[in-house]
């Protein structure tokens, strides 16, 4: 026997590396010191730009959104979803991305599919000024069905120590500003698939008039990056806290940026919930509280700013193209001894 008979095609792996090398090189920034194919990625931090640089890292995946990619045969958006999710996760602490690595695992390696996936990763990296300096493509026969794969991403960014955003300056009276999501982003897909495909009986290619598109396209709407519109506000010291609304929805993510003694009062009538979430709630008979814990409900990122800065921040956001930026609530004092929490009105 040989390795190929056991399910691992080394030639397919080499072909995959050949296909993605140019994609990765297209993301390289001046700090990159190594090429794709090295045992490790080398990156030189520009110390002239920072007095006290703090490295910020994160790792994540895209969950069962992958199932929708398998159903539709579309693999070109998943990689960008992954990068944007990771970029937002370090943005909330004030960091800008430096470099990214990916891990792609599959049962049988298909170089053309891998090229689409990593092409999305490279595109996301280029759009965020982040270098794709390495990764791993693992062929694991017996672990995945044919045509299936999993992908994870690892990001490292940097922030000046004096610019780290940790929410400690948030006080009652501060204002919550919400930025629109582009759909489910990368969370809630296990519930969404159960509702739309099993309970509603739709297929990925079913056109739904209320959505104006097919179910598959609605579910594959890319996860947004908020880096370009939020970084200028961070540079001006206008942001006291940030929350990326991912798994756990508004209910569980917003408290992660609040200090002890603070609660968030959110007006659910302050923005229009997109049709995809209303359909999910109707067809799944999902309680309102569960919706706000499972999904982002149309709000992908929340900024906490001083009340006196709120109008200026919204104006700056709208000038940058964020027409949907709006005040969605305020910070209030938490009950005596209470942990940070979210309270809903409307």
Backbone torsions as a table, in degrees:
resi	resn	phi	psi	omega
1	UNK	NA	162.6	172.4
2	UNK	-133.8	178.1	-174.4
3	UNK	-62.3	-37.3	-179.2
4	UNK	-64.1	-40.1	178.1
5	UNK	-64.3	-25.3	177.7
6	UNK	-83.0	-6.0	175.1
7	UNK	111.7	-0.5	-179.0
8	UNK	-113.4	119.1	-177.3
9	UNK	-104.1	98.5	-178.5
10	UNK	-63.0	-36.0	179.0
11	UNK	-63.8	-38.6	177.5
12	UNK	-65.1	-36.4	176.8
13	UNK	-64.0	-43.4	178.4
14	UNK	-65.1	-37.8	177.8
15	UNK	-65.3	-38.8	177.9
16	UNK	-62.4	-44.9	178.2
17	UNK	-60.8	-40.7	179.1
18	UNK	-61.2	-41.4	-177.4
19	UNK	-68.6	-37.0	-172.5
20	UNK	-93.0	-11.2	-177.7
21	UNK	-58.3	-45.6	-178.7
22	UNK	-68.5	-31.6	177.1
23	UNK	-63.5	-45.4	180.0
24	UNK	-65.4	-43.6	-179.3
25	UNK	-59.9	-29.0	-179.3
26	UNK	-68.1	-12.1	180.0
27	UNK	-100.6	-6.7	-171.9
28	UNK	-62.1	138.8	175.6
29	UNK	-112.5	170.7	-176.8
30	UNK	-56.9	-22.3	-178.7
31	UNK	-77.7	-12.2	-176.8
32	UNK	-75.8	128.1	-177.5
33	UNK	-115.6	-2.8	-177.1
34	UNK	-129.5	166.1	179.2
35	UNK	-107.6	164.2	175.2
36	UNK	-63.9	135.7	-178.0
37	UNK	110.2	-12.4	176.0
38	UNK	-72.5	163.1	178.2
39	UNK	-68.7	-28.1	177.6
40	UNK	-144.4	153.9	177.6
41	UNK	-89.4	134.7	-179.3
42	UNK	-107.6	133.3	-180.0
43	UNK	-141.0	130.2	-179.6
44	UNK	-103.5	119.7	179.9
45	UNK	-77.0	130.6	178.6
46	UNK	-76.0	97.0	-175.7
47	UNK	-72.8	-14.4	178.2
48	UNK	-71.2	-18.9	-177.9
49	UNK	-88.0	-16.0	-173.8
50	UNK	-133.5	136.9	174.2
51	UNK	-83.4	-44.3	179.0
52	UNK	-134.3	78.3	-177.7
53	UNK	-69.7	137.3	174.5
54	UNK	-117.5	124.5	177.7
55	UNK	-84.0	136.5	179.9
56	UNK	-123.9	128.7	-176.0
57	UNK	-126.9	158.2	177.8
58	UNK	-159.3	157.8	176.5
59	UNK	-139.4	142.3	-179.8
60	UNK	-160.9	176.5	176.0
61	UNK	-133.5	-168.5	178.4
62	UNK	-117.4	8.7	174.2
63	UNK	61.7	-150.0	-174.6
64	UNK	-83.2	11.1	167.3
65	UNK	-59.4	-25.1	176.2
66	UNK	-57.3	-33.5	-179.8
67	UNK	-60.8	-35.8	179.1
68	UNK	-69.4	-37.9	175.9
69	UNK	-61.9	-40.7	178.6
70	UNK	-63.6	-41.8	-176.8
71	UNK	-65.8	-37.8	-175.2
72	UNK	-92.1	-17.7	-174.9
73	UNK	75.1	14.8	179.0
74	UNK	-101.9	120.3	-176.0
75	UNK	-123.5	8.6	-173.3
76	UNK	-89.0	-8.2	-177.9
77	UNK	-103.8	-23.9	-173.5
78	UNK	-59.7	-41.3	-178.6
79	UNK	-63.3	-41.2	177.9
80	UNK	-66.9	-37.0	174.0
81	UNK	-53.5	-47.2	-176.2
82	UNK	-62.1	-48.2	-178.9
83	UNK	-63.0	-47.9	-177.0
84	UNK	-62.7	-38.3	176.6
85	UNK	-60.1	-47.9	-178.4
86	UNK	-66.6	-39.1	178.1
87	UNK	-60.1	-45.0	179.6
88	UNK	-64.0	-35.5	-178.2
89	UNK	-64.8	-32.3	177.2
90	UNK	-93.3	-20.1	176.0
91	UNK	-61.2	-36.1	-175.9
92	UNK	-64.9	-14.3	173.5
93	UNK	-103.5	10.2	175.3
94	UNK	93.3	3.8	-172.1
95	UNK	-88.1	147.7	169.6
96	UNK	-104.7	143.0	-174.0
97	UNK	-72.5	144.9	175.2
98	UNK	-107.8	-57.8	-178.5
99	UNK	-148.6	163.4	-171.1
100	UNK	-138.6	145.9	172.6
101	UNK	-132.4	149.4	-179.5
102	UNK	-124.6	156.9	175.3
103	UNK	-129.3	116.2	-179.5
104	UNK	-116.6	120.7	-179.7
105	UNK	-121.3	136.4	-177.5
106	UNK	-148.7	161.4	178.1
107	UNK	-76.3	-45.8	176.2
108	UNK	-133.8	120.6	-171.9
109	UNK	-72.7	124.9	174.6
110	UNK	-113.8	102.9	-175.3
111	UNK	-53.1	-36.8	-178.7
112	UNK	-66.1	-39.4	178.0
113	UNK	-70.0	-44.3	178.8
114	UNK	-59.2	-37.2	179.3
115	UNK	-64.3	-39.7	177.3
116	UNK	-64.1	-45.4	-178.1
117	UNK	-62.5	-51.2	-178.4
118	UNK	-70.2	-26.5	172.9
119	UNK	-60.5	-39.0	176.0
120	UNK	-66.9	-39.2	176.5
121	UNK	-60.7	-47.3	-178.5
122	UNK	-62.2	-41.5	179.3
123	UNK	-62.5	-44.3	177.7
124	UNK	-61.6	-39.3	178.9
125	UNK	-66.0	-45.4	179.6
126	UNK	-59.9	-43.4	-176.9
127	UNK	-67.5	-23.2	-179.1
128	UNK	-105.8	7.0	-179.9
129	UNK	64.1	36.0	-173.8
130	UNK	-118.9	131.8	-177.8
131	UNK	-85.6	130.1	171.6
132	UNK	-87.4	101.5	-171.1
133	UNK	-105.1	0.8	178.6
134	UNK	171.0	-177.1	179.4
135	UNK	167.6	-170.2	-178.8
136	UNK	-141.6	133.3	172.6
137	UNK	-116.2	112.0	-173.5
138	UNK	-110.5	125.6	174.0
139	UNK	-98.3	118.1	-171.2
140	UNK	-129.3	79.3	-179.0
141	UNK	-59.7	136.2	179.8
142	UNK	94.3	-15.2	179.8
143	UNK	-94.4	-30.4	-177.5
144	UNK	-129.3	147.0	173.5
145	UNK	-72.0	159.1	178.2
146	UNK	-55.9	135.6	178.8
147	UNK	86.2	-1.4	-179.0
148	UNK	-108.7	154.2	178.5
149	UNK	-157.2	169.8	171.3
150	UNK	-131.9	150.7	-179.8
151	UNK	-140.0	141.1	176.7
152	UNK	-134.3	156.0	-179.0
153	UNK	-130.1	151.2	-178.1
154	UNK	-132.7	125.8	-174.2
155	UNK	-126.2	146.8	173.0
156	UNK	-129.9	130.1	177.7
157	UNK	-130.3	-178.1	-176.3
158	UNK	-140.6	146.4	175.5
159	UNK	-144.8	142.9	173.0
160	UNK	-63.3	135.5	-175.2
161	UNK	-53.7	-38.8	-178.8
162	UNK	-71.6	-12.2	-177.6
163	UNK	-105.6	3.7	179.1
164	UNK	-60.2	131.9	177.8
165	UNK	-99.3	115.2	-179.8
166	UNK	-129.3	4.9	175.7
167	UNK	79.2	-0.5	-173.3
168	UNK	-68.2	-20.3	-180.0
169	UNK	-92.0	1.6	178.7
170	UNK	-68.8	135.3	-179.7
171	UNK	-136.8	159.3	174.0
172	UNK	-55.1	138.4	-175.9
173	UNK	104.3	-18.7	176.4
174	UNK	-66.6	162.3	-172.0
175	UNK	-113.9	143.8	177.3
176	UNK	-101.8	124.6	177.8
177	UNK	-114.7	125.9	-179.5
178	UNK	-101.6	140.2	174.0
179	UNK	-110.4	137.9	-174.7
180	UNK	-64.7	146.4	169.9
181	UNK	-88.8	174.6	177.2
182	UNK	-107.9	22.9	-175.7
183	UNK	129.7	-145.5	-177.7
184	UNK	-73.6	-16.2	-174.0
185	UNK	61.9	-110.0	-180.0
186	UNK	-131.7	27.5	-177.1
187	UNK	-136.8	148.8	176.8
188	UNK	88.5	10.7	-172.8
189	UNK	-73.4	-27.1	177.9
190	UNK	-64.4	-42.7	177.4
191	UNK	-71.1	-42.9	-178.6
192	UNK	-61.6	-43.1	179.8
193	UNK	-65.4	-39.4	178.8
194	UNK	-61.1	-43.4	-177.9
195	UNK	-71.2	-51.9	-170.5
196	UNK	-77.3	-36.8	-176.2
197	UNK	-93.5	-35.0	-177.7
198	UNK	-93.0	-51.2	-176.1
199	UNK	-79.2	-48.0	-179.5
200	UNK	-76.5	-22.7	178.2
201	UNK	76.5	19.0	179.3
202	UNK	-84.2	162.0	173.6
203	UNK	-111.1	170.8	-179.5
204	UNK	-61.9	-30.8	-178.3
205	UNK	-94.1	8.9	177.2
206	UNK	-71.5	124.2	177.5
207	UNK	-84.5	128.2	-179.0
208	UNK	-114.9	111.6	-176.4
209	UNK	-54.0	-38.6	-178.9
210	UNK	-65.1	-24.7	177.6
211	UNK	-90.8	-23.1	-176.9
212	UNK	73.3	15.4	-178.4
213	UNK	-162.0	-177.9	177.5
214	UNK	-80.7	161.8	178.0
215	UNK	-59.9	-43.6	-178.7
216	UNK	-61.1	-45.3	-179.8
217	UNK	-65.8	-37.6	178.8
218	UNK	-63.6	-40.5	-178.0
219	UNK	-76.3	-23.6	179.3
220	UNK	-92.0	5.7	177.6
221	UNK	-52.8	130.3	-171.2
222	UNK	-65.0	146.5	172.4
223	UNK	-69.7	125.6	-177.0
224	UNK	-75.8	150.1	165.5
225	UNK	-102.7	136.2	-179.4
226	UNK	-106.5	8.9	-174.0
227	UNK	-58.0	-50.2	-170.7
228	UNK	-65.9	-31.0	-177.5
229	UNK	-91.2	-21.7	-176.6
230	UNK	-94.1	-32.4	-176.4
231	UNK	-58.1	-41.1	177.5
232	UNK	-59.6	-33.0	178.2
233	UNK	-71.7	-36.2	176.5
234	UNK	-65.0	-42.4	-179.6
235	UNK	-61.2	-28.1	179.9
236	UNK	-92.7	7.4	178.6
237	UNK	59.5	38.0	-179.3
238	UNK	-98.6	-7.3	-175.0
239	UNK	-110.0	123.9	-179.8
240	UNK	-97.2	-23.8	179.5
241	UNK	-163.0	153.3	179.3
242	UNK	-139.3	143.1	175.9
243	UNK	-133.7	121.6	174.5
244	UNK	-85.8	120.1	-173.7
245	UNK	-87.8	95.9	-177.6
246	UNK	-119.0	-140.0	-179.6
247	UNK	-59.1	127.0	-174.4
248	UNK	106.4	-9.8	175.2
249	UNK	61.9	-161.5	178.8
250	UNK	-65.8	-35.6	-173.7
251	UNK	-59.9	-42.7	-174.9
252	UNK	-98.7	-21.7	-175.2
253	UNK	-88.7	-39.5	-178.8
254	UNK	-60.9	-40.8	178.5
255	UNK	-60.7	-20.4	-178.6
256	UNK	-66.3	-20.0	-179.6
257	UNK	-103.9	-0.9	-176.2
258	UNK	-95.5	142.0	175.7
259	UNK	-80.5	166.1	176.0
260	UNK	-57.4	142.7	178.3
261	UNK	92.3	-0.7	-178.6
262	UNK	-120.1	145.3	173.4
263	UNK	-131.5	156.6	179.8
264	UNK	-108.2	123.0	174.2
265	UNK	-99.9	115.4	-176.3
266	UNK	-111.3	131.1	176.4
267	UNK	-92.3	106.5	-177.2
268	UNK	-69.5	-12.1	177.8
269	UNK	-91.7	1.2	-174.2
270	UNK	-81.7	-10.2	175.0
271	UNK	-142.8	159.9	-179.5
272	UNK	-90.4	118.2	-179.8
273	UNK	-70.6	126.2	-177.9
274	UNK	-59.3	155.5	-173.7
275	UNK	-59.3	-33.9	-177.0
276	UNK	-60.3	-36.3	-179.4
277	UNK	-75.3	-35.8	177.4
278	UNK	-65.5	-39.6	177.0
279	UNK	-63.5	-42.7	178.9
280	UNK	-60.8	-44.3	-178.9
281	UNK	-65.4	-41.7	-178.5
282	UNK	-67.5	-49.4	-175.7
283	UNK	-75.1	-24.7	179.5
284	UNK	-99.1	-2.8	-175.8
285	UNK	48.5	49.4	-175.9
286	UNK	-90.4	132.6	179.0
287	UNK	-63.9	150.5	-178.7
288	UNK	-58.1	-43.9	-179.7
289	UNK	-62.5	-36.8	178.9
290	UNK	-69.1	-36.7	177.9
291	UNK	-59.8	-43.7	-177.5
292	UNK	-75.8	-9.9	175.9
293	UNK	-100.5	-23.6	-177.9
294	UNK	-94.2	-29.7	-172.6
295	UNK	-128.1	165.8	177.7
296	UNK	-82.3	-13.1	175.1
297	UNK	58.9	25.1	177.2
298	UNK	97.0	1.6	177.5
299	UNK	-118.7	111.6	-175.0
300	UNK	-92.4	-25.9	-178.5
301	UNK	-148.2	140.4	177.7
302	UNK	-121.1	130.5	175.3
303	UNK	-104.6	140.5	172.5
304	UNK	-109.3	122.0	-177.7
305	UNK	-134.1	161.8	174.8
306	UNK	-64.9	147.9	-179.0
307	UNK	-57.8	-37.4	-178.6
308	UNK	-70.3	-18.0	-179.4
309	UNK	-98.6	-8.5	-169.7
310	UNK	-59.5	-47.9	-177.8
311	UNK	-62.7	-41.7	179.4
312	UNK	-65.3	-38.8	179.1
313	UNK	-65.8	-45.3	179.0
314	UNK	-62.9	-39.9	177.5
315	UNK	-61.7	-42.7	179.2
316	UNK	-65.8	-39.6	179.4
317	UNK	-64.9	-43.8	-179.3
318	UNK	-68.3	-34.1	176.0
319	UNK	-65.8	-27.2	178.9
320	UNK	-86.7	4.4	177.5
321	UNK	103.8	-0.7	-179.9
322	UNK	-90.0	72.6	-176.7
323	UNK	-65.4	-22.0	-178.8
324	UNK	-88.9	2.1	179.1
325	UNK	-63.6	133.0	-178.1
326	UNK	-158.5	156.7	174.6
327	UNK	-72.6	127.0	-179.8
328	UNK	-118.2	-0.2	179.3
329	UNK	169.2	-171.5	-178.0
330	UNK	-139.8	165.7	173.8
331	UNK	-93.9	133.2	178.9
332	UNK	-125.6	168.4	176.4
333	UNK	-74.3	134.6	177.0
334	UNK	-76.7	155.6	174.9
335	UNK	-55.0	150.2	-177.1
336	UNK	-49.4	123.7	178.5
337	UNK	77.1	2.9	-176.7
338	UNK	-82.1	145.5	176.3
339	UNK	-76.8	159.4	176.4
340	UNK	-53.5	138.5	-176.3
341	UNK	-152.6	173.5	176.7
342	UNK	-118.5	132.6	175.8
343	UNK	-121.1	138.2	-175.0
344	UNK	-108.2	142.5	173.5
345	UNK	-123.4	149.9	177.9
346	UNK	85.0	NA	NA
